[in-house]
Structures are given as C-alpha cells and as structure tokens.
Amino acid sequence: MVIDGLPAEFVLGKDDRPPNKALMEAMPYTQSLLANGIAKGYHAKAAPPTVTMPRLKAIVSGAIGGFLDVAFNFNTQALLDDNLLGQLSKVGWKMVMCGDETWLKLFPGLFMRHDGVSSFFVKDTVEVDKNVSRHLSYELSKNDWNLLILHYLGLDHVGHTGGRNSPLMAPKLMEMDEVVKMMHASAVMNPDDKRRTLLVVASDHGMTENGNHGGSSYEETDSLLLFIGSKSHATDFPSIISNDVNQVDIAPTLALLFGVPIPKNNVGVMIPGVIDFLKDTQQLRALQLNSWQLLRLLQKQVPGFPCGSFPCDGFSGDQGYNSNDIMEKFCRLYLRSAFLHDSWISTELSRSDSREDKSEIIAAYYEFLINANQWLSHKATDKPSTVIVFGVMSMILSFLIFSISIYSIIQESYSGEKQLSNGIFTQHLDEGFSLCVIFILVISMGSSSMVEEEQYIWHYLISTLNLLFLRKTMQLLQKESTCRFFTLFNGHGKVCIRISSIFTLLITGRILRGWHQGGVNWTHLPDISKWLEQSGIDLHLIQLTAVILTIILILFSLSLLGRGMKIVLVVGFNFLMSGLLVLYHILRYQHNASLPSSNAATSLAQIIYATLGVSTVGTVLAVPWIMPIQISKACCSDRNQNSAVSHPLKIGSQSQYPELIYSLFIIGWVYIGSWCLLQLLLQQPVNSVVTLLILMQIFASFLFFSQRMLQQKQWVEVAVLYYIGMAGHFALGNSNSLATVDVAGAFIGISNYSALLSGILMFIITYASPTLLLLSLVMYISIKNLEIAASPQNVDSGHVLKRILGLPCLVPLTINSILLMAYTIVLILMRNHLFVWSVFSPKYLYACATTVCVLIGVFVVATTVSYAYMVLALRKKYEKLHW
C-alpha cells in the first residue's frame, strides 16, 4: 500500500518525539499496531528528485535514478532494469494493481487485473481514492493473486492544494487508516488462510509545509515504511542501526523475504529487524546474499576490483592491505565478514551458545553493506564523454557567435560617440557593473550554498544597479547651475520622472525581496507572504485588488498614445473584457481552493484562455495593417484642433518609422497585459501582488529609459530588464529546488489530464517573470527612438531589423549562453560532489528550462517586430506603386 506524499513524521514522529495528538488520533489503528509491536516503522529516506516515478523505481529496483527522471515523470516509460516485480513474475506470482497509473506504465502487461487513475489531476482529492478502495473488498475476497498493490493519491493532492496543515489532511489520514485496518483484518489476520501475508505500507516521498515536493529537504525525503504482520515479533538483539533507513533498502529486503534474486543494480541494504524472526542460518544467509550482490556491483563499477580473487579462508586480520585505498577497504570488510561467517558455520558449538559470535558476524556484514551502499549511492553514473565534449563545445561556439554579433552591433551603433578615456569608473560605472553581474553569477555557481540561495544574488544585483542609476541621475543635477535646475525640473519633468522611476524600482524591489523567504535553508524565516497567510487577511480580496490595479495600469499605458485612435479603444475594450472575466473567475470559483474544480469553473477558465489568446494574436496580426490609417486620421484631427499633447513617454517622436513604433507600442502592452492577467488567474493568490509589483517595475523602467537626458547604452538597459525578470522569478517563490514548482495551478481550466497541457501551464507559472520581461522588449523597442541614419529607400530591410532587434534579442541570448555554458562546466566538475543530485542537478534542470524560456521569448519578440515591419514595408511599397 503506497500512500503518496505521506511524511513519516505524521505516523512515527520526529527526533524521538511522537506525532502530535491530532495526527495520532487521525490514525488510531495504525498507531495501535505500532504500539503492540505488530508493525515495525521506519523513516525511509528518499533520494532526490522526490517525485513519484523515480521513487517507485527505487522501491522496486533498489537503484538510484538520475534527475532526467523528473522529465519522464510526466511521460513514464516501461522499466527495463532488473526489478522486484519482474523477479516475482518469473517465479509465477500473480499480481493485481489499483491506483496510480504510473505502475501500469512502468510495468505494462504485468498485472492480471488493474484499475489505474491519473496522478496529476491534483484538484481531485476524493474520487481518486474512491476509485482505488471500491475494488478492495472484491480483491480481498479473492485468493488468485500473490501480490496486491494499492497506490493512493488523495493525500498528496491534499498537500498540493492546501499544504500540510490543510483541513482535509486529518480526514484523509483517517480514510487511509481505515484501509490499513480493513486489509490487516481481512488478509493478514484471516485465520482461514494458511499462508502468511505481509502488509507493507510505504510512501514515495514527503512534502514541504506548502505541500510540494521534488527537492532534497528533510520534509520531502522523509518517507514512511511500515512492515505489518499478524503478531508481534520481539527480538533479543538490538537493531544494528536505528529506524532510519534508505528507500532503496525496500527492494533487497522484500526480495530476500520472498526468496527471489535481489535486483542486480540494487544499492540497498537488508533492513535490520525485519528478519529477526528467521533462524540464525537464514538471517546470515540473507546478509551474505545481499553482500555478494553489492560486491558484484562494486566489481562492475570499478574494473579490476581485486576482492573476487582472494579466497575467503585465506584471510586473517588486516595485514597485506593498504588502508588508504577505498577499494581495498571494501575488500577487507567483505573478506572479514565472509571469514567470520565461514568460521561460524564450521564451528562445533551449538547455535544457542554462539549468539555473541552471530552478533559479530551481523555487525561485520552491515559494516560492509553500509559502506558499500554509501559509496555506490554517491557514485556518478556513467557518462558518454564524447557527447559531453560535443555539448560543451557547441555552447562555447554559440557564446562566441553571440558575443561577436553584439560587439559588432555596439561598434556600429556607437562608432560616432567619443569615448572618455578616464570615465570608466565615473560615467560608465553602471556598464561595468552590468558586466560584473555575469562574472558574479558564474563564480557563485561553484558553491552549493550559493546555488541554493541564488535569489539573494539577483536581489542584490538589481538593488545595486538601481542605486547606480540614481547616482548617475544625481550627478547630472550637480553639473547644472541652480537656476538651470529649475528649468530642468519644470521642462517636461524629465529629472522628476527619472528620480521617481528609480525610487519606484528601489521600493518595489525591496518589497519583492521580502515577499518570499525563498531558497532552501531559510524558508522557515518570516516573510510578507507568511504574515499575510497567518494574519487572517482575505487573500482573495488582495488578489481582486491586484487585478483591478493591473487593468487600470495597462489601460492608462495604452491611453498614452492618445484618445484619437480608435484602435486603442478597441484594444483597451478587449483587454477590459478579459480582465473582467478573470475577476469573475476569482470571485466565483477561487474562494475555496480545497474544493475540487467544477465544470463551470473549468469552462470559464478555458473561455479566458481563448479570449486572451484570440485578442492577443488578433492584435498582433491586425494592428500593423490598421495603424497607418489611424495615424493619418489622428494627424488630421490634431491639425484641426491645433493641439499637442505631451506625454511622459515620447513615443515615436522624431522617428522615421512612426507606424512601426505605434504598432509595437500597442502590441507590447497587449503582450504585457495579457500575460499579467494569465498569471493573476494561475498564480497562488498570495503572489498576485508580486505580479502587480513586477508590472510596476516594468512601467518605471520604461519611464526611466525613455528620458534622454543621459546617454544610456541600450545593451545595459536590455540587460537590466533581463535581471529584473530573474529577480522576479525568485520573488514569486521559485527556487532551485523542484519543491517550489506550483503543480496545483497547472490544472486550472483542464477537464481531463493532459501531460502536454499541464506541462505548458506549469512552465508558464514557473517562468512567469522572465517571460514577462522578455515580452516587454516589444514595448521597449517602441519607446526607443532608434536613429536610422539612412532613409528607407537606401537601406535594406535586413539592416533596419538588425538595428532594431539586434541588442534586444542578442543580449538575453548571450547572458543565458554564458550562464548555461558556465554551469554545464561546473556540473561536470562537480559530478562526484556530495550534493550533485540534491543541489547541482536540479539547478541544471532550471538552467535548461530558463534557456527554453529565453529562446521562446526572443523568438516571439523577433517574429512580432519582423512581421510588423514587413507589413508596413509592403504597405509603403503598395502606396508607391499606386501613386
């Protein structure tokens, strides 16, 4: 019986303390089994990644998988490695499975009866378990099976939707306790059945306080293991180790109990205390078989391992071996246990008088087994060196191409500027620090602690850059005279706008820094999100306020083009309708997240998806065709009224391409607004304010960059936007641990489970901030008055697009290329590090996913701008032909 996501401390307690009263009362029958010695309980430590599929593989094969299993968790393939179920099938066992369909994907065609349920539809906490229990009475009444597997998912789903302290947790534990009681009373204690039956209750992983899992924290790796028999089996010998075992120990233990071969890739150890009821000869034989299996695995991992060439009876003491060699240490340990075992077998003393000798043999076997287990668990898997070298060389080549391209564009763009030989640290300190940011990130990758707490680096870098921008602005004021100062301050308010923008960035950045105490080591510290959740404040009221303010800010931004353009009114109306739908969904269906989604809520979410998608795509396709007509009408209207309106954003003034600039301005804000509404629908309510604050940072950054009082390098501005996106990524509660991935939001608007659709939504939620800042580059391009020296008649389209798109697209690609290349090299160097699976591997998954995010974002920006430019170019060409 697998209870998905059940932490061991819910049943066994923690640090030699029993569970709290509420948890014990929730599982009274299980607690009585433990108290009477009928059940033996263990904290079975699960290896990361703590997601279902690799944990099930570890339980049945005893092998530790890799982090690529996280990806396969959403599309499970058949398990081809030697495993316990395969061995039981070979000896003729008949098997039945009810529950998580992952078992059916791992072992297709193995079960004579089965009923699988989807493990990813986390809103369902009731029916998913009823579909398992409905078969229980029938299966317990049958005697045609040898192995019955039940996999309950409801408790894991309760955690995902409401966390460890969800009000649904205690009722779910009671439900699981009733299942244990029913199976124990019917199958294990049935006096009519002469066969002895073992009930194993296990969990695949634990969960964090928020109910998530995937990382390597104690809460996530603390899984449960119970062996429940028909009577108490007291032992005269103390356990060799405590009740802390490894999850991979389950496979060899069950294999030896049921008399089948141990899976050949197993690294687990026979669990002490489980075989105490066996005869002395049988106990020692089980440990001998486990030792032989690990010895063979050591010989496979280390060619030339010499231990097999030494006769066991020729061993005496530690002489002749170099204790500094780890392999020789293993050999000594194994030969010592084998020597003691052989001596015990050949002795003429009665077995009852040799218990002290038996304890010494057991201790010797476990010393070898535990040392071999630890070494094999940390041993890196075989890696194709050719593929690794090719991958690193490809990354280096892409980095060189991006760097050369950026350098040539910068040289071309600023060839006419006079460079100050002594101004590097005074006038261009922000440029130097923007480059240092990359160096700091690369250096920090070599530290496991810095990888775990990467969010601190991004928040520090953004705060420092904002202070440097403030310093640069204040230096401008110092250069002006007092009377000139008032002229500057009142002349279009440029200085006022710059200073207010910087302070907005600093204040919002500080709030974002304190919103989530992210990372791994300090998540228990107080933060704003915890305070809001614990103070009793209605988070949905905050969520509604964030949606309303987002709608107002986007509509205000669109109005900066002027009220004379009908296209602005149409786009604004479409956005307002989408925003109202999101508001209605929050008001109507998101007040109680613990309840399963209704069909109406799912349908409304699908309508919102369709509305946002159609309006966004429609705007992108239509605006470049309509904008020239709108501009001509607006110009005529302005001449008739003889008025000029000044706006903070000087959009398209002095530009040779006003139609392009206005089109990109509208499309850019539609991208930003639609993405923000989508996030306000999908993100947790407590993160709605974070989405609003990131939007405010984007607006403040555009205000700052649009003022041309200082010659700010464009590549610096694009890099700053990229850095803001990464800081926002961690401000939303993300980290380099898989446990912070929001699974619950990935099922909003999905009626039937789809790995593809859920995966896309999960990616959208996780990379909300970086994608938002990348999409905002369309808007950024529109507010920058790009000076094209030559006229459109003499300049080819490729040159114009290179000037417009070059830096906004290449800067994010180059930064990401550097970080990915550097971290790939770090991961190769750290392949034998103690934390390679728990820290460096999940970070590399995030680095690869970030690369996908950047590529998608840059592709959307490049495609959008290229399409708008080509449409306008075709219109101009058509107009010339008809003139």
N, C-alpha and C positions, 0 to 999 in steps of 0.2 A: 504494500500500500504506500504509494507516494503522495504526500501532501505537499503540493507545490508551494514553495516560498515560506514554509513554516520554520521560523528560527528555533534552534534547540533550546534557547533560554526560556521560551514560552512553556516548555514542558519540564526541563531539567534545572532551570535556574542559571545563575551565573556567579562565578567566583565563590563556589561552595555555599551560595545562598539559594534557597528555594525560590521558585517563581512567586510573584505577588499573589495575594489572596484571590483576586478576580480571575487570574489565569488558572489557578489550581481548581477553582470552582467551576470553571468552564470545561474542564476535562477530568471529572471525578473518577471515572472508571480507569482511565489510563494511569492516573496518579495512584490508585489503589493497587494496580498491577506492579508498579514500581516499588511501592511501599512494602508489598508482600514478597518481593524477590522473584515474582513470576516473570517480570520484564527486566531486561538489562538495558540501560540507557547510555548513550554515548553522544558527545559532541563531535560530529564528523566534519572535519574541516574541509571545505570545498576549495579547489584551486580556481583562480580566475581564468577565464571570464565566467562569472556566476550567472549564466543564462541556462535555460533548460537543456537544450540538445547536447552541448558538451558535457554537462553534468551527468546526464543519463548514460552517455558513452563511458564516462569514468566509472560509474557504478557497475556496469555490466562487463567492462573490459579491463578495468584497473589501470588504464593508461591515461596520461595527461595530454589533452589535446592542445592545439595552438589557438591563437586569437582569431584566425580566419574562421573558426567555428562560429564566431559571432555572426558573420555574414550568412553562413549556412544554416544558422538557427531559424532564419526566415524561409529557407527553402531546403529542408532537410533531405539528405541523400541516404541511400541504404548504407548501413555499417558493414564494411567488408573485412575489418580487422577481426581477429580471433576474439570471441566474447563468450560470456557465460551462457546466454540463451542459445547460441549456436552449439555449444558443447552439450547442453541438456537435450537439444533436439536430436543430436546424433545418437544419444542413448535411448531414444524413443519417448521422451516426455511429450505430453500433450499440453498445449498452453492456450490460455484464454486471456484477452486483454480488454479492458473497458476504461476509457478516459482519454487523456491527451493523445491526439493522433500522431504526435511525434514518434511514438513507439511503432506505429504502423509504417511510417516512412523509413525508420531505421531498420525494421525487420519485416519487409514485405513478404507475405505468404507464409509466415511462420506460425501464425495463430489459427487454431481451428475455428474459433469464434471470436469476434471482436466488434466493438462499437466505439469509434473514435469521435472525439469532439475537438473543436478548434481551440487552440491555446492562446490566441492573440486577441480575441474579442473581449477586452478587459472590462467592458461595461456590464457584462453578464456575470453576476455573482451567485445566481440561484439555479437557473436551468442547467448550467454547465455541470453542476454536481448531481442534480437530479437525474440527468441522463446517464450517469455512472451508477448511482445507487439503485435505479429501477431494475437493474439486472442482478442485483446482489442475491436476493432470495432464491432466484432460479439457479444461479451458478452454485450457491452453497448447497443446494439440494441435489446437485448432480455429483457423480463420482467418476466422471470420464476424463477429468483433467488432473494433471500433476502440478501445474503452476498457474496461479491466478494473479494477474497484475491489475491493480486499480490505480489510476492516476487522477487525483482530484485537483482541480484548478481554481476553485472558488476562493480559497484563502489568498492565493496570490493576486487574484483580481480585486479582492477587497483591499489589499495593500496598495495596489496601483491607484485605486480610485480615492481612498481615504487615509492611507498611511497605517502605521502600526496601531495607532490609537483610534482607529475608525470604530464607530458604534456598532458596525456589523461584524467586528472581529470576534467578540465573545460568542455570539450566536453561531458563527461559522465553526469555532473550536468545539462547541457543544455538538454540532452536527457531525464533525469528524470523530468525536469521542463515541457517539452512538454507533458509528460504522465500525470502530475498533471493537466495541462491546459485542456487536452482532456477529462479527467474524470470529472473534475469540470464543464466544459461547457456542457457535454453530460448528465451526471447522476444527478448532484446536481442542476444545473441551468435550467434543462429542464422544460419548462412551461407546457408541456403536461402531465407530471407525477404529479398526485395529492399527491403522497406520499412524505414525507420529507426524504431526503437522506443525510447521514453524510459521509464525506470522512476523514478517519484517515490516516495520513502519519507518519510513525514511522521508526526508525532504531533499530536494535537489539543491537548494540554496536558501539563504535567509533573506532579509530585506532591511533597508535603512529605515529611519524614522518616517521618511516620506513614502515608504512602500516600494521604492525602486530597488533595482539590483543590477549586477553586471560588473561591479568593481571588486576590490580586494579588502575592503574594510572588515572588521570583525563581525559586524552585524550582517553583512552579506555572505560571508563564508561560513558562518556558524549554522550548519545544517544538522538535522536531527537523525538519529539512528536508534531504533528500538528493536531488540530481539524478544519476542513474546512466545513463551511456551505454555505447557499445560500445568507445570508445577515449578516450585522453587528449586533451583539447583545451587545450593550453597557450596562454597569451595573452602578447602582448608588452607589454600595458598593465597597470599595477597597478589593482586594484579601486578604484572611486571611493569606496566605503565598505568597512567591514570585513565579516566574515562574520556580523554581527548584522543581521538584517532583521526585518520585521514579518510576522506570519502572513497579513495581508491582501494582502501582495505576491505571494502564490502565484497568485491569480486573474488579475491582468493579465499576469503572466509566462507562464502556460500559454496564455492567450488569444492573446497575440502570437506565441508559438512555433507554435501550430497554426492561425493565420490566421483567427480568429473575432473578432467585436467584443468589446471589453472591457465587462463588465457596467456598466450606466450609473451605479449607485450605488457603484462601487468607489472606495476611497480609497487603494488600494495603489500601489506604485511598482515598475516593472520591476526585477528583481533583477540587480545588476551581476554580470558574469562568466558568466551563463548564455547570453548571446547573442554571446559573443566569437568563436564560430566562423562567424558570419554575415558577409556582405560589409559594407563600411562603409556603403553606401547603405541596406542593410536594417537595420543597427543604429540608424542615425539615424532612419529611418522609424518603427521601433518606439517610440523615445523620443518622437518627435513625436506619434504616436497616443495614447500614454499622457498626454502633456501636454495635448492637445486634450480628452481625456476629463475630466481633473481641472479644466481651465478651464471646461468646461460645468457641472461640479458646483459650482464656485465661483459661477458666474453664477446657478445655481438657488438656492444658499444665500443669496446677497446680491443681491437685486433691484437693478437699476441698475448692476451691476458694469460699468465702462466699457471693459474691455480689448478687447471684441469690436469696438468702433467705431474702433479705431486701426489703420491699415494697417501691416503689419509692415515694409514697405520705407521707411516714413517715420520709423523710429526711429533715433535716434543719441544715444548716451550716456545720462546720467541727467537731462538738462535737462527742465524743464517739469513735474516731478512732485514732490509733497510726500512726502518720505521718512518722515514721521511717520504716514502713513496706511497701515495694513496692507494694504488692498486695492490701493492704488497700488503698494505694494512687490511684490505678486504680479504685477501688470500689468507692471512694469518687468522683473522676472525672466523672465516669459514672452516679452515682446517682444524682450528681449536674445537669448535662445536662438533664437527664430524668425529674428531678423535674421542671426545668425551662421550658421544653417543655410542660409538663402536665399543668403547670400554664398558659402558653401562650394559649393553646387550650381552657382552661376553662374560659379565660378572656372574658368579655363582650365588651371590647374596639374593635373598628373597626381595621381591619388588617392594614389599611393605617396609623393609628395613633400609631402603635406598632412596627415601624421599628427598633427603638432602642432596644426594647426587643428581636426582632428577631436576631439582630446582636449579642447580648449577648448569645443567645442560640447557634447560629452557632459557635461562639468562644468557648463556653463550649464543644460542640461536638468535634470540631477539637483538642482541648487540650487533650481530652481523646484519640481520634483516633491517633494523632501523637505520644503520649507517648506509647500507646499500640503497634503501628507499630514499633517503635524503639526497644522496649523490645523483641517483637516476632522475629524481624529480626536478632537480635543478640543471640537469644536463640538457643543453640546447639540442634541438632536433637537427637532423642532417639538412644541410642547405646546399642547393645547386650553385656552386661558386661561379660558374660561367654566367648564369642568369643574373646573379647579384652584380657581378662586374659590369655586365651589359647595361643593367638598370642604372647603376651609378654613373656610368659614362654618358648615358642618354640624358640624365638630369644635369650633368655638368655642361653638356653641349647645349641644352635648352637655356640654361642660365647664361652662357656666353652669348648666344644669339640675342636673347632679350636685352642683355647689358649693352651690347654693341648697338642695337637698334635704338635704345634710349639715349645713349651717348650721342649718336649722330643726329637725332631729333633735337636734343638740347643744344648741340653746337649750331645747328641750323636756325633754331628759334632765337637764340641769344647771341648770334655772331656779331650783331651790331652794338651790343652793350659793352661798355667799358668796365672791365673788371678791376676792382680795387685790390692792389697787391697786399695791403695791410688790413684789409677789412674782414678777414675770415672770421675772427672771433668777436667782432663788434657788429658789423652789418649783417652777417650771414650765420649767426650762431644757430638759428633755427634750422638752417640747411645742414649744418654739421651734425646737430643733434639728431635730425631725421635719419641720417646715415648711421649714427651711433646706435640708434634703436635696434637696427638689424643686427649689429655686432653684439649688443647686449643679449638679444634673444638667442643668438647662436651659442654664445658662451653658456647661457643658463641651461641649455638643453643637456649638458653633461651631468647635471645634478638631479638626482631623483626627487629631492625635496622641492627644487625649483620647478620641475615638471608638474608635480602635484599641486603646487600653489602658483601656477602661471598667471592667474588673474591679477596678482599683486604687481607683476611686471607691467602689464598693459595699463593698469590704472595709474601707476607711477609715470609711465612714459607720456600718457595723454595729459596728465596734470602738468608735467614739466614743459611740454610743448606749448600748452595754453599760456603758461607763465612767460615763456619766451616771446610769444606773440604780444602779450600785454607789455612786456619790456620794450619791444620794438615800437609799439604804438606810442608809449610814453616818451621814447627817445625823439620821436617826431615832434611832439609837443615842445620838448625842451629846445629844439632848434628854431622854433618860431618865437617871434617877439610877443610881448603881452598884448599889444593891440591886434597883432595878426592872429593871435589865439582866438579872440572873439569872432574874428572874421571866419576863421576855420570852423569854429564851433557852430556858427549860425549858417554858414554857407553849405546848404544841403545836409547839414548834420553828419558829415562823414566821420569825424572823430568820435562824436557821441555814439554813432552806430557801431563803430569798431569796438569801443570800450565796453558798451553794453553787451555786445555779442560775446566778447571774451569772458565777461563776468557770468553771463548765462552759461557758457561752456564750463566754467570752473564750478559753479554752483550745482548744475545738473550732474556734472562728473562726480562731485563729492557725494551726492545723494545715491547715484548708481553704485559707487564704491561701497556704500554701507547697506545697500538693499539686501544683498545675499552674502552671507559669510561662506563663500564657495570653497573650492578646493577639496582636500581630503582630511587634513589634520585638524582644522579649526572650525568644522561645521557646527560644533556644539556651542560656539560663542554666540552671543545675542546679535541680532541684526534687525533691520527695519521690517523685513518680511515676517520674521518670527514674532515680533512685537505686535504687528497687525493681526496675525492669526490667533495670538493668545489673548489679546485685549478685548475680544468680543466684537470688534468693529465689523460691520457688514461689508465684506469684501466685494460683494456684487454691486453695492452702491458705489464703491470706488471704481469698479470696472465700468459701470454705466457712465460715471463722470469722465473717465478717460476716453471712452468712445465719443462722447459729446464734444469734448475739447479737441479731439483729433479731427472730427468733422469740421469744426469751426476753423481750426488752423489750416486745413487743406483748402477749404473754400476761400478763406482770406488770401492764401497764397495764389490761388487761381485768379482772384479778382485784381491782382496787381497788373495784369495785362490790360485792364480797363473794362468797363461795363458795356462798351460799344460793340463788342464782338459777341455775336450770338452763339458761336461755337463754344465760348467759355460758359455761357449759361446752360447749354445742353450738357456739356461735360460735368458741370457742377451739379446739375439736377440728377444725372445718373449716379454720381458719387453719393449724393444725399440719399437717394433711394436705397442704395446698398448699405449705407450707414444705418438707416432706419431698420432695415431687415436684421442687421447684426444686433441692434438694440432690442428688437422684439425677441430675438432668439435668447438673449441673455435674460430678459425679464421673464420670459415664459418657461424656459426649459433648463436654465443653469442654476437655479436656486438650490437644488439638492443634487450634488454630484454623485452621491452614493446610490441613487436610484438608477436602474437601467434606462437607456435611451428609448424613447417611444418612437413609433413610426413617424409621427408628426414632426418631432424634433429632427429626426434624420432627414426627412423630406425638406424641411426648411433649410437645414444646413446645405443640402445639395442645391437648393434654389440660390442660396447665397454664393456658393462656388460658381454656379453657372452665370449669375448676374455679374460678379466681379470679373470672371474670365471673358465673357462676351463684351462687356463695356470696355475692358482694357484693350483687348485685341481690336475691337471696333475703332477705338480712339486712335490706336497706332496706325491702322490702315487708312482711316478717313481723313484725319487732321491734315497731313501734308497736301492732300488734294484740295481741301476747302480753305486752308489758311491764306493763300494769295488773294482769294476773293474777299475774305474777311478783312484783310489788311487794307485793300483798296477802298472798301466801304468805310472803314474806320478812319482812314486818312481824309476822305471827303467830308466825313462828319466833323472831324477836328478842324478842318479849314473853314467849314461853315460856321462853327461855333467859335472859332478863333481862340481856342483854349489849349493849354498844355498842362498836363498833369505830371507832377514829379513823384516818383516812387522810390523807395529805398533801393530796389533792385533796378539798375539801369539796363533793362533787357533790350538787347538788340540795337541800342543807340550806337551810331557810327559803324554799324556792321554792314558789310556788303551783302549779307545773306539774311535779311530780317525775317523772311518767310521761314527759313530753316530754324532760326533762333526761336521764333514764337512757337513753331510746331514742337520743337524739342522741349520748350518750357512747359507746354500743356501735357505732353506725353510723360515727361519726367515726373510731374506732380501726380498724374494719374497712376504711374507705377508706384510711387511712394504711398499715396493714399490707399490704393487697393491692397498693397502688401500689409500696411498697418491694420486695416480692417480685418484682413485674413488672420493676422496674429492675435488681434483682440478677440477673435472668435475661438482660436485654437489654444492659445496660451492659458496657463492657470490664472485665475482671477487676480492673484497677488502680483502677477507680472504685467498687468495692464498698465500700471503707472510707469513701469520700466519702458514699455513700448512708446508711451507718450513722451517720456524724457529723451529717448533716443531721437524721436521726431523733432523735438525742440532743439537738440544739438545739431541736427542736420540744417534746420532753418537758421540757427545762429551762425553756423559755419558758412552758409551761403551768403548771409548778410556781411560777414567779415571779409570773405574772399571777393565779393562783388565791388568793394570800395577800393579804388585805385590810387590811394594816397601813397602806398608803399609798393615797390616793385617786388611782389611776392612771386617766387618761382612756382610754375604750375606743377612741377613734379612733387614739390613739397606739399602743396595743397592736396593733391590726389593721395599722397602717402598718408597725410593726416586723416583723411576720410577713411582710408583702409584701417588705420589704427583705431579710430573711433568705433568702427564696425566690430573689431576684435574685442575691444574693451566692453562693448555692449553685449557681445556673446557671453562673456562671463558674468556680466551684471544680471542677465536673465536666469542665473542659477546654474549654468553649464560649467563643466569642469573637464579634466582629462580622465575622469572615471566614467565608465559606462553606466554607473548607477544613476547619474543625473539626467539621462535621456528620458524625456517625458513620453511614456508609452500611452497613457490614457487619452491624451489629445489626438493621437493618431487614428482614433476610431470615430471621431465626430463626423457625422454625415455618411458613414459606411453601414449599410444594412447587412451585408454578408461579408465575411472575412475575405480580404484580398491582400496577399503579401505585397503585391506591387503598389496598390493604392495606400495601404498602411505605411509602407516604407517611404513613399513620397511624402506623406503628411508628417511622418516622424522627422524626415530630413528638413522639411520646411520649418517645423517648430524648432529644431535644434539650431539651425543656421539662419534664424530669423534676422538677427542684427547684421552679420556680414553681407547677406544677400540684399538687405535694405540699403546699406551704404553703397553697394555696387550698383544697384538700380538707380540710386540717386545721382550717379555720374551722368546720366542723361540730362538731368536738370542742371547739374554743374556745368556741362558743356554749353548750355543755353545762356547762362549768366556771364560767361567769359567772352568778352568781345575779341574774338580771335582775329588778329590783323593779318589778312592775306594780302601780301604785297602786290601781286599782280591781279589784273582784272580777270573775271571768269572766262573771258574769251580766250585768254592766253595761257590759262592754267588748266591742266588736265584734272579730271575728277580724282584720280589716284593721289595727286599731290595735295589737293584740298582735304580729302578724307584723312590723309596721313597727318596733316597739321591739326585737324580737329580731333581725331581719335587716337593719335599716336601715344601721347603720355597718359591719358585716362585709361587706356587699355593695357599698355605695357608696364606701367608702374605696379599695379596689383599683381600681374603675372610674374614680374621679376622678383618682387618681395616674396611671394609664395614659392617661387622656384628656389630661391636661396634657402628659405626655411625648410622646405621639403628635402632638398639635397643635403643640407647640414644634418637634419635629423636622421636621414637614412644612414649616413656615415656614423652618426652617434649610435644608432641602434645596432649596426654591425659590430662596432667596437664593444658595445655593452651586451653582446649576445650571451655571454656567460655570467652576467651580473645577477645578483641575488633577486633583484626586483625586475628582471626582464619581462616577466609575464604580468606582474601586478601593476607596474608603472610605465615602462617604456613601450610595451606592445600596445596597450590601449591608446597611448598618446600618438603612436604612429597611425593607428586607425583614424583618429581625429585629424591628423595631418593630411592623410589621403582624402578624407571626406572634405576637408577645407579646400583642397586642390580642386575637387569636383565642383564645389560651390563657386570658387573663383572663375573656373572655366565657363560655367553656365552663366554667371553674371556678366563676364566680359563679352561672351557671345551675344547675349541679349542686348547689351549696350551697342556693340559694333553693328549688329543687324539692324537695330532700330535707327541709328543715325545714318547708316548707309542707305536704308530704304527711304527715309525722309529726304535725304539729299538727292538720290536718283529720281524720285518722283518730281521734286521741284526742278531738277535739271531737265527732265523730259517736258515739263510744262513750259519752261522758258524756250526750249528748242521748238516746241509746237507753236508758241506765240510768234517766234521769229519767222517761221515759215509762212504764217498767215498774215503777217504784216507786209 
